[in-house]
């Protein structure tokens, strides 16, 4: 019987060796090496986290907060280093979501589909 933890650690090693992961890591380092881009990105992340926390707690997000978030997104998307990082994050996120589907497939086969009768 194979050890599930060994398989998980092997998947981690494979992710770390992937082109997508290394591109994300490179772009993150590029943003962090540029003080202006780093500051903008940190501000963006803070706005993003604040809104997510409010949503998780069921709090309303004010129109001003929405407008500020939209301005922040527009600003960071104009920075090529940050927009490149965001694209790399999105690609990595899609891969993780696909891997998650694969890993959860056995449980989905048990619980996922209602029985046809």
Biotite code that builds the C-alpha atoms (Angstrom):
import biotite.structure as struc

atoms = struc.array([
    struc.Atom([0.000, 0.000, 0.000], chain_id="A", res_id=1, res_name="UNK", atom_name="CA", element="C"),
    struc.Atom([1.388, 3.369, -0.942], chain_id="A", res_id=2, res_name="UNK", atom_name="CA", element="C"),
    struc.Atom([1.767, 6.056, 1.672], chain_id="A", res_id=3, res_name="UNK", atom_name="CA", element="C"),
    struc.Atom([-0.490, 9.042, 0.927], chain_id="A", res_id=4, res_name="UNK", atom_name="CA", element="C"),
    struc.Atom([1.919, 11.423, 2.620], chain_id="A", res_id=5, res_name="UNK", atom_name="CA", element="C"),
    struc.Atom([4.808, 10.255, 0.450], chain_id="A", res_id=6, res_name="UNK", atom_name="CA", element="C"),
    struc.Atom([2.671, 10.889, -2.628], chain_id="A", res_id=7, res_name="UNK", atom_name="CA", element="C"),
    struc.Atom([1.754, 14.353, -1.333], chain_id="A", res_id=8, res_name="UNK", atom_name="CA", element="C"),
    struc.Atom([5.402, 15.245, -0.716], chain_id="A", res_id=9, res_name="UNK", atom_name="CA", element="C"),
    struc.Atom([6.284, 13.986, -4.179], chain_id="A", res_id=10, res_name="UNK", atom_name="CA", element="C"),
    struc.Atom([3.575, 16.245, -5.618], chain_id="A", res_id=11, res_name="UNK", atom_name="CA", element="C"),
    struc.Atom([5.050, 19.159, -3.650], chain_id="A", res_id=12, res_name="UNK", atom_name="CA", element="C"),
    struc.Atom([8.514, 18.462, -5.137], chain_id="A", res_id=13, res_name="UNK", atom_name="CA", element="C"),
    struc.Atom([6.994, 18.262, -8.618], chain_id="A", res_id=14, res_name="UNK", atom_name="CA", element="C"),
    struc.Atom([5.178, 21.579, -8.147], chain_id="A", res_id=15, res_name="UNK", atom_name="CA", element="C"),
    struc.Atom([8.430, 23.224, -6.993], chain_id="A", res_id=16, res_name="UNK", atom_name="CA", element="C"),
    struc.Atom([10.151, 21.986, -10.156], chain_id="A", res_id=17, res_name="UNK", atom_name="CA", element="C"),
    struc.Atom([7.380, 23.100, -12.513], chain_id="A", res_id=18, res_name="UNK", atom_name="CA", element="C"),
    struc.Atom([7.840, 25.946, -14.972], chain_id="A", res_id=19, res_name="UNK", atom_name="CA", element="C"),
    struc.Atom([4.691, 27.632, -13.657], chain_id="A", res_id=20, res_name="UNK", atom_name="CA", element="C"),
    struc.Atom([5.923, 27.655, -10.067], chain_id="A", res_id=21, res_name="UNK", atom_name="CA", element="C"),
    struc.Atom([9.351, 28.940, -11.053], chain_id="A", res_id=22, res_name="UNK", atom_name="CA", element="C"),
    struc.Atom([7.785, 31.676, -13.187], chain_id="A", res_id=23, res_name="UNK", atom_name="CA", element="C"),
    struc.Atom([5.633, 32.735, -10.228], chain_id="A", res_id=24, res_name="UNK", atom_name="CA", element="C"),
    struc.Atom([8.660, 32.731, -7.928], chain_id="A", res_id=25, res_name="UNK", atom_name="CA", element="C"),
    struc.Atom([10.697, 34.785, -10.441], chain_id="A", res_id=26, res_name="UNK", atom_name="CA", element="C"),
    struc.Atom([7.929, 37.350, -10.913], chain_id="A", res_id=27, res_name="UNK", atom_name="CA", element="C"),
    struc.Atom([7.389, 37.650, -7.154], chain_id="A", res_id=28, res_name="UNK", atom_name="CA", element="C"),
    struc.Atom([11.109, 38.325, -6.667], chain_id="A", res_id=29, res_name="UNK", atom_name="CA", element="C"),
    struc.Atom([10.964, 40.895, -9.474], chain_id="A", res_id=30, res_name="UNK", atom_name="CA", element="C"),
    struc.Atom([8.131, 42.788, -7.754], chain_id="A", res_id=31, res_name="UNK", atom_name="CA", element="C"),
    struc.Atom([9.900, 42.633, -4.377], chain_id="A", res_id=32, res_name="UNK", atom_name="CA", element="C"),
    struc.Atom([13.114, 43.985, -5.897], chain_id="A", res_id=33, res_name="UNK", atom_name="CA", element="C"),
    struc.Atom([11.293, 47.150, -7.059], chain_id="A", res_id=34, res_name="UNK", atom_name="CA", element="C"),
    struc.Atom([10.348, 49.298, -4.021], chain_id="A", res_id=35, res_name="UNK", atom_name="CA", element="C"),
    struc.Atom([7.537, 51.120, -5.862], chain_id="A", res_id=36, res_name="UNK", atom_name="CA", element="C"),
    struc.Atom([6.023, 47.916, -7.237], chain_id="A", res_id=37, res_name="UNK", atom_name="CA", element="C"),
    struc.Atom([6.421, 46.179, -3.878], chain_id="A", res_id=38, res_name="UNK", atom_name="CA", element="C"),
    struc.Atom([4.580, 48.996, -2.082], chain_id="A", res_id=39, res_name="UNK", atom_name="CA", element="C"),
    struc.Atom([1.740, 48.993, -4.614], chain_id="A", res_id=40, res_name="UNK", atom_name="CA", element="C"),
    struc.Atom([1.450, 45.217, -4.438], chain_id="A", res_id=41, res_name="UNK", atom_name="CA", element="C"),
    struc.Atom([1.415, 45.193, -0.628], chain_id="A", res_id=42, res_name="UNK", atom_name="CA", element="C"),
    struc.Atom([-1.306, 47.863, -0.645], chain_id="A", res_id=43, res_name="UNK", atom_name="CA", element="C"),
    struc.Atom([-3.309, 45.809, -3.146], chain_id="A", res_id=44, res_name="UNK", atom_name="CA", element="C"),
    struc.Atom([-2.977, 42.679, -0.998], chain_id="A", res_id=45, res_name="UNK", atom_name="CA", element="C"),
    struc.Atom([-4.081, 44.592, 2.105], chain_id="A", res_id=46, res_name="UNK", atom_name="CA", element="C"),
    struc.Atom([-7.200, 45.936, 0.354], chain_id="A", res_id=47, res_name="UNK", atom_name="CA", element="C"),
    struc.Atom([-7.927, 42.443, -0.970], chain_id="A", res_id=48, res_name="UNK", atom_name="CA", element="C"),
    struc.Atom([-7.549, 40.823, 2.469], chain_id="A", res_id=49, res_name="UNK", atom_name="CA", element="C"),
    struc.Atom([-9.728, 43.442, 4.170], chain_id="A", res_id=50, res_name="UNK", atom_name="CA", element="C"),
    struc.Atom([-12.575, 42.850, 1.718], chain_id="A", res_id=51, res_name="UNK", atom_name="CA", element="C"),
    struc.Atom([-12.231, 39.055, 1.976], chain_id="A", res_id=52, res_name="UNK", atom_name="CA", element="C"),
    struc.Atom([-12.312, 39.213, 5.784], chain_id="A", res_id=53, res_name="UNK", atom_name="CA", element="C"),
    struc.Atom([-15.465, 41.327, 5.711], chain_id="A", res_id=54, res_name="UNK", atom_name="CA", element="C"),
    struc.Atom([-17.098, 38.907, 3.271], chain_id="A", res_id=55, res_name="UNK", atom_name="CA", element="C"),
    struc.Atom([-16.206, 35.897, 5.425], chain_id="A", res_id=56, res_name="UNK", atom_name="CA", element="C"),
    struc.Atom([-17.649, 37.609, 8.495], chain_id="A", res_id=57, res_name="UNK", atom_name="CA", element="C"),
    struc.Atom([-20.824, 38.523, 6.626], chain_id="A", res_id=58, res_name="UNK", atom_name="CA", element="C"),
    struc.Atom([-20.171, 42.262, 6.883], chain_id="A", res_id=59, res_name="UNK", atom_name="CA", element="C"),
    struc.Atom([-21.301, 44.678, 4.224], chain_id="A", res_id=60, res_name="UNK", atom_name="CA", element="C"),
    struc.Atom([-18.707, 46.241, 1.971], chain_id="A", res_id=61, res_name="UNK", atom_name="CA", element="C"),
    struc.Atom([-19.338, 49.927, 1.511], chain_id="A", res_id=62, res_name="UNK", atom_name="CA", element="C"),
    struc.Atom([-19.500, 51.547, -1.934], chain_id="A", res_id=63, res_name="UNK", atom_name="CA", element="C"),
    struc.Atom([-16.406, 53.545, -0.962], chain_id="A", res_id=64, res_name="UNK", atom_name="CA", element="C"),
    struc.Atom([-14.497, 50.345, -0.198], chain_id="A", res_id=65, res_name="UNK", atom_name="CA", element="C"),
    struc.Atom([-15.582, 48.840, -3.512], chain_id="A", res_id=66, res_name="UNK", atom_name="CA", element="C"),
    struc.Atom([-14.514, 51.975, -5.364], chain_id="A", res_id=67, res_name="UNK", atom_name="CA", element="C"),
    struc.Atom([-11.152, 52.029, -3.543], chain_id="A", res_id=68, res_name="UNK", atom_name="CA", element="C"),
    struc.Atom([-10.605, 48.360, -4.374], chain_id="A", res_id=69, res_name="UNK", atom_name="CA", element="C"),
    struc.Atom([-11.406, 48.976, -8.055], chain_id="A", res_id=70, res_name="UNK", atom_name="CA", element="C"),
    struc.Atom([-8.960, 51.904, -8.152], chain_id="A", res_id=71, res_name="UNK", atom_name="CA", element="C"),
    struc.Atom([-6.280, 49.795, -6.508], chain_id="A", res_id=72, res_name="UNK", atom_name="CA", element="C"),
    struc.Atom([-6.785, 46.958, -9.005], chain_id="A", res_id=73, res_name="UNK", atom_name="CA", element="C"),
    struc.Atom([-6.644, 49.382, -11.940], chain_id="A", res_id=74, res_name="UNK", atom_name="CA", element="C"),
    struc.Atom([-3.446, 50.905, -10.566], chain_id="A", res_id=75, res_name="UNK", atom_name="CA", element="C"),
    struc.Atom([-1.614, 47.633, -10.021], chain_id="A", res_id=76, res_name="UNK", atom_name="CA", element="C"),
    struc.Atom([-2.674, 46.301, -13.426], chain_id="A", res_id=77, res_name="UNK", atom_name="CA", element="C"),
    struc.Atom([-0.870, 49.246, -15.028], chain_id="A", res_id=78, res_name="UNK", atom_name="CA", element="C"),
    struc.Atom([2.412, 48.102, -13.500], chain_id="A", res_id=79, res_name="UNK", atom_name="CA", element="C"),
    struc.Atom([3.891, 45.459, -15.835], chain_id="A", res_id=80, res_name="UNK", atom_name="CA", element="C"),
    struc.Atom([5.763, 43.707, -13.025], chain_id="A", res_id=81, res_name="UNK", atom_name="CA", element="C"),
    struc.Atom([2.646, 43.374, -10.876], chain_id="A", res_id=82, res_name="UNK", atom_name="CA", element="C"),
    struc.Atom([0.364, 42.427, -13.761], chain_id="A", res_id=83, res_name="UNK", atom_name="CA", element="C"),
    struc.Atom([2.882, 39.745, -14.753], chain_id="A", res_id=84, res_name="UNK", atom_name="CA", element="C"),
    struc.Atom([2.898, 38.453, -11.197], chain_id="A", res_id=85, res_name="UNK", atom_name="CA", element="C"),
    struc.Atom([-0.890, 38.412, -11.106], chain_id="A", res_id=86, res_name="UNK", atom_name="CA", element="C"),
    struc.Atom([-1.006, 36.447, -14.370], chain_id="A", res_id=87, res_name="UNK", atom_name="CA", element="C"),
    struc.Atom([1.505, 33.932, -12.997], chain_id="A", res_id=88, res_name="UNK", atom_name="CA", element="C"),
    struc.Atom([-0.555, 33.666, -9.776], chain_id="A", res_id=89, res_name="UNK", atom_name="CA", element="C"),
    struc.Atom([-3.674, 32.991, -11.817], chain_id="A", res_id=90, res_name="UNK", atom_name="CA", element="C"),
    struc.Atom([-1.969, 30.234, -13.834], chain_id="A", res_id=91, res_name="UNK", atom_name="CA", element="C"),
    struc.Atom([-0.659, 28.612, -10.639], chain_id="A", res_id=92, res_name="UNK", atom_name="CA", element="C"),
    struc.Atom([-4.073, 28.893, -9.008], chain_id="A", res_id=93, res_name="UNK", atom_name="CA", element="C"),
    struc.Atom([-5.704, 27.166, -11.989], chain_id="A", res_id=94, res_name="UNK", atom_name="CA", element="C"),
    struc.Atom([-3.182, 24.327, -11.776], chain_id="A", res_id=95, res_name="UNK", atom_name="CA", element="C"),
    struc.Atom([-3.773, 23.911, -8.033], chain_id="A", res_id=96, res_name="UNK", atom_name="CA", element="C"),
    struc.Atom([-7.547, 23.844, -8.648], chain_id="A", res_id=97, res_name="UNK", atom_name="CA", element="C"),
    struc.Atom([-7.102, 21.145, -11.306], chain_id="A", res_id=98, res_name="UNK", atom_name="CA", element="C"),
    struc.Atom([-4.837, 19.124, -9.002], chain_id="A", res_id=99, res_name="UNK", atom_name="CA", element="C"),
    struc.Atom([-7.391, 19.505, -6.230], chain_id="A", res_id=100, res_name="UNK", atom_name="CA", element="C"),
    struc.Atom([-10.093, 18.048, -8.512], chain_id="A", res_id=101, res_name="UNK", atom_name="CA", element="C"),
    struc.Atom([-7.863, 15.077, -9.275], chain_id="A", res_id=102, res_name="UNK", atom_name="CA", element="C"),
    struc.Atom([-7.013, 14.472, -5.615], chain_id="A", res_id=103, res_name="UNK", atom_name="CA", element="C"),
    struc.Atom([-10.651, 14.727, -4.551], chain_id="A", res_id=104, res_name="UNK", atom_name="CA", element="C"),
    struc.Atom([-11.995, 12.561, -7.378], chain_id="A", res_id=105, res_name="UNK", atom_name="CA", element="C"),
    struc.Atom([-12.307, 9.417, -5.210], chain_id="A", res_id=106, res_name="UNK", atom_name="CA", element="C"),
    struc.Atom([-14.437, 11.317, -2.677], chain_id="A", res_id=107, res_name="UNK", atom_name="CA", element="C"),
    struc.Atom([-16.441, 12.952, -5.430], chain_id="A", res_id=108, res_name="UNK", atom_name="CA", element="C"),
    struc.Atom([-17.218, 9.513, -6.827], chain_id="A", res_id=109, res_name="UNK", atom_name="CA", element="C"),
    struc.Atom([-18.651, 8.533, -3.438], chain_id="A", res_id=110, res_name="UNK", atom_name="CA", element="C"),
    struc.Atom([-20.437, 11.763, -2.475], chain_id="A", res_id=111, res_name="UNK", atom_name="CA", element="C"),
    struc.Atom([-20.475, 14.018, -5.491], chain_id="A", res_id=112, res_name="UNK", atom_name="CA", element="C"),
    struc.Atom([-23.200, 12.762, -7.810], chain_id="A", res_id=113, res_name="UNK", atom_name="CA", element="C"),
    struc.Atom([-26.744, 11.985, -6.692], chain_id="A", res_id=114, res_name="UNK", atom_name="CA", element="C"),
    struc.Atom([-27.720, 8.419, -7.445], chain_id="A", res_id=115, res_name="UNK", atom_name="CA", element="C"),
    struc.Atom([-29.855, 8.028, -10.546], chain_id="A", res_id=116, res_name="UNK", atom_name="CA", element="C"),
    struc.Atom([-32.695, 5.675, -9.970], chain_id="A", res_id=117, res_name="UNK", atom_name="CA", element="C"),
])
